[in-house]
Amino acid sequence: MDGLRGIAALVVVACHVLSTLPGIGSVVEGDRSAGLSTAGEWTVFSPLHVLWNGTPAVHLFFVLSGFVLVLPFTTPGSGSWAQYYAKRFLRLYLPAWASLVVAVALITLIPRTASPLQSPWADMYVIDPSVGQVLKDASLMLNASTINIPLWSLKWEVAFSLLFPAYVFLAVRWRRLWFLKIGVALLLAVVGAVQDLEWLSYLPIFLIGAVLGVERERIGELIRSLPRFVWLLVAAAGLFLANAEWISPDKPITGVRAVVTAGAVLLVLLFVYCQSAKRLGDTGVAQWLGRVSFSLYLVHLPIILAGVTLLRSVSLPLALAVSVAASFAAAGLFHRYVEQPAQRLSIAAGRAVGRRIRRDAGDARAAPVGASPQ
């Protein structure tokens, strides 16, 4: 799953790189009638799009968050909710805040400007950050500005984290009805997509991941022995559904976001249970990408936009190549000096909260009968 997360992060980077190109960026922004070269047509409206389609990659992140976070709560003695919240929010907020600092610093040093040398999609991210916008983005609970747009997905990670006890309750109760719970979650996602309700589109995705995490062994017993050709069909179906928004130049059907969710779920099942996909996820490159995936996701777009602004007049392909290389280097540094310390701090905070809870419980047991707290 780390490898799958890393591959998904790489796809998001590819999405933002290609969206910077004038023709492709116009289509991505919403103008499907924009003229494209033959190569551009194949890049956008063919199965190749799945290699740089950022939307299903984010849906994968949401499924994986639900899957991974629920695992410790499937066994007794998993700790208190206070410990969980202390760890989870430090783990999310500290790297996000640091990425905002990076984005603002880059915009200050290399102010973003619109240009015919880049796409209208890239022009959307021209911004002169205000203190209010930075504080709003730092909350991770409101719609993110264009300072560092990948933060938009953390709004839903935070909402899921706040509601996590309810997710655990739903995932671990009524175990025999796991397939029904997944079906209901998908149905809710369909309703949310059709009605264009983001919260109803995205929050059920985490529940699907949580149910898959709780029922991983039961599901494994059912599907692990499937023949290879069935897994090939699962892979093809997952990729096709995940790319449903771009199967033709026509405007996508209403509710296509839920179809993308179904594709993402199939891809997670593929990487959890299919040996060939697991070997791909276990390669050294995929594992490294998985380790730095959160850092890469947070820092790559401000770097790409800064590099394009600085070098587009020389050569846009050169600007993108330099920016991508800089993004990977920065992700490695960010992981080492920001994300890992944040992880250690979150673990220490969780342990401190646990010790405090145990100490308070011990004091309560040791209190004389009839004594009242002061």
N, C-alpha and C positions, 0 to 999 in steps of 0.2 A: 504493500500500500504506500510505503514511502516512495518507491519508484514510480508508482502511478501518479502520486502528487507531484513529483518532480517533472514528469512528462507533461502533466497539465500546466504547470508553471511555465515550461518551455513553450507550450502552445500559446499561452497568453502573451508572452514576449513576441512571438512570431506574429500574432494578431496585431499588436500595436506597431510593429515594424512595417508590415505590409500596408496597414491603414494610413501610414504617413505618405505613401505614394499617391500622387494626385488623382489618377483614374480610379484606383481601387478604393481610396479613401472617400471619394465622392459617393460610390455605391454603398460603402459601409455606413456612411452618414445617413443614407436613406434615399438617395437619388438612383433608383435602379435603372433609370433610363440613360444614365451617363454613359458616354461612349467608352468602350474598352477595346483594347487590342485583342487579337486572338488569344495570346498568352494570358491576358487579363481575364478574358471570359472563362478560360479553363481554370485559372487560379480561383475565381470567385464562384462560378456556377458549375462546379464538378465535384466529385468526391475529394479532390485535392484540398478543398476548403476545410476539411476536417483537420488538416495539419496545422491550421492557424485560426481555428474558430474558438474565440475566447469564451463564448457563452457557455457551451457544455463543460468547458474546463472549470468554470466557477461552480456550476452545478455539481461537478465531481468533488470540488473542495467541500461543498456543503454535505454531500453524502458521507464523505470520509470523516468530517468533523463529528457527525452523529455516530458513526460506526466506532471511531477510536475513543471518543470521550465516554461512551457508555460502558466500555469494557471493564474498568475498575469497579463499577457499581453492580456488576453481575455476580460478585462474590461477597460474602459477609465481611464485615469489618473494613469497609472501604473508606472509612473516615467520615467526618462531619461535612455538612453543607458549608459551614463557615470556612473550613479548610479549602474546600473546592473553590469557593468564590475568591478567596485570597489568592490562590494560585492562578486561577483562570484569568482574572482581570489584569494582574500584573503581566501575565504572559501575552495578553493581547495589547494592552495599552502602551506599555513601554516601547516596544518596537514601532508601533504606529506613530507615537509622538516623535520618536527619533526620525522616522521617515518624513514626517512633516517638516522637521528642522532641515533635513537634507533638501527637500523640495523648495522651501522658501529660500535657502541659501543659494541654490542654483538659479532660481528666478532672479534673485538680487544681483548675482554676478553676471548672468546671461539672460537679460529680460526677454521673455517670449514675444515674438511679433508675428503677425500674419504675413503670408508671402505666397505669390503664385507658384513658387518653386516647391511648395509642399501642398498637401491635400486640404480641402475644407474641413475634414475631420481634425487634422492637426491644428487648424486655425481656431477650433472651438476651445482649445486649451490655453489660449492667450489670456493672461490674467495678471493683475497687479494686486497681490494679496493684501487684504486688510486684516487688522487684528481680529475683528469680528469673525471673518471667514476662517482664520486659523483656529480660533477658539471653538467655533462651530464644528469644524472638521475634527478637532481634538476630542470632542465629546463622543465620537463614533456612534451617535444615536440619532443623528439628523442626516439629511441628504448631503453627501460630500460635494464640495465645490470642485473646480477643475485644477486646484493646486496640485493634488495627487489623487486622481480619480479612482485608482484601485481601492481606496479606502471605502468606496461605496459598499463593497461586499461585507466589510467588517461591521457595518450597521446591523446586518442580519446575523452575523456571528455573535455579536453582543446580545441581541434579542434572544437568540437561541440559548446563550449562556445564562441569561437571567431566568429563562423559563425552564432550565434544564431539569429541575426536580419533576416537573410535569412530564417531560419527555421520558425520564427514567421510569416513572410510574406507568405510563402507557406502554413502554417497551417491555417491561418485566411482568406485567399482568396479562392474564388471558393468553398464556403462551401458546395454546393449541390453535389460537385464531390469528397467528402471525401473518398468514397470507391475507386475511381479511383486513388487518391493520394496514398493511402495505397498500392494499387496494383502496382503502378509504383515504389514505394519505395522497395517493395519486389522483383520486377523484377530487379532493380538495384543491390540489395543485391545478387540475384542469379548470375548476371553477374560478380560481384566482387568475389564471391566465386569460380565460375568456372575458372575465369582468375587469381585467387589467388592475387587479388588486395585488400589489407587490408582496404584501405581508402574507397573503393567502397563497401566493405562488411559491414563495421561497421557504417559509417556515415548515411546511410539510416535508420538504426534502430532507431536513435534518431528522425528522421522525423516521423516514424510510431507512436512513443510515443507522439510526439507533436500533430499530427492529432487526435489521440485518446483523448488527453486532451481537445482539442478545441471542439471536437464533442461528449464529454462524455454524455451529456444529450440526444442528438439525438440518439446515439447508444443505450443508456439505454432504451429509449422508444421502440426501436425495439426488444430488446432481454431480457429485465428484466423479462418479464412474461413467459419465456420459462419454460417448465415443468422440473422436477428434472432429469428425465432420459436423457434429452438433455444435461444438464450440466454435467452429468456423462460421456457422450460421448465427450464433449468438454475437460473435464479433462483428459480422457484417450488419446484423440488425442494429446493434448498438451504435456503430459508426453512422449508419444511415439515419437513424432517428435523431442522433445528436446533431446531425448536419441538416435536419429537416427544413430549417429556415432558408437554406441556400441550395435546394435541389433544382431550382429553376429561377429565371429572372423575374417571374411573376411575384406579386406581393404575397407573402406567406399567409397561410390560413390563420384565422383568429384562434388564439390558444396554443400556438405552436410552441410556446415556452414549456408547456407540460409534456409535449412530445420529446423535447430536448431532455427533460428530466428523466423520462423513461429510458432514453438512450444512455444517459449517464449511469443509471442504475445497472443496466446490462453490462456496461464496461467495468464497473466495480466488481460485479459478480465474476466477470471474466478473469480479472487480475487476482481475485481471492482464491478461486477454485481451479482454474485451468493452468496446468503445469507449464505450458509453453508461454503463456502471458506472464506467469510468475517469474520464469527465467528472464524474461525481458525486464521486468521490474527489479530483478536482483542484480542486473549488470552494474558495474562500477559507476558508469556515467549516470544511469538513472538514480542510483542511490545517492550520489553526490548532489544531483539536482534536487532530490527529495530532502536532503539535509538543509539545503540553502533555499528551498522553495519559498518559504514565507518571506525571507529577506529579499529574494529576487523579485517576488511579487510586489513588495512594498517600494523598492527603490528604482526599478527599471524604467518606468515611464518618465519621471522627471529627468533622468539621465538621457534618455532617447530624445526628448524634446529639447533639452539643452544642446546636445550634440548636433541635432538637425538645425537649430537656430544658428549655431556657430559656423557650421561647415556647409550648409546647403548651397551657398553661392559658389562654392568650389565644386562639389559633387554630392548629390543627395545619396547615391549608393555608398560613397565613401563615408559620409556622415553617419549613415545607419550602421555600417560595419564597425566603425570606431565606437559608436554608442553602445552597440550590443556587447562588444568586447569589454568596454568600461562597465557595463551593467553586471556582467558575470564577475568581474574583479571586485566591484563594489559589493555585490551580494556576498561574496566570500568574506570580505572584511566586516560587513554589517553583521553577518551571522556570528563571527568570532567575537566582535567587540560590543555588539548590542544585543543580539538575540540570545546568545548563550548566557551572558550575564543576567539577562532578564529571566531566563529559565531558572538559573541558580537562585536568584532572588525570590522567584515565585515559590520554589520548593522550600526555601528557608522560611518564607512567610507562612506557608502551609503548616510546616512543622511547628513554628512558634504558636500559631493559632491552636493547633492540636494540643500542645503542652499546656496552653492556658485553659483550654476546655477541661483537660484531665485534672489540672490543679484545682479548678473551681469545683469540679465534681467531687474531688477528694475532700475539699474543705466542707462541702455541703454534707457529705456522709459523716464527717467528723464532728459536725456541729451538735451540741447537746440537744436532746429532745425538748421541744417546746421553745427553744431559742428562736428569736426573730431576727432577720437580717437588719443590720444597721444601715 
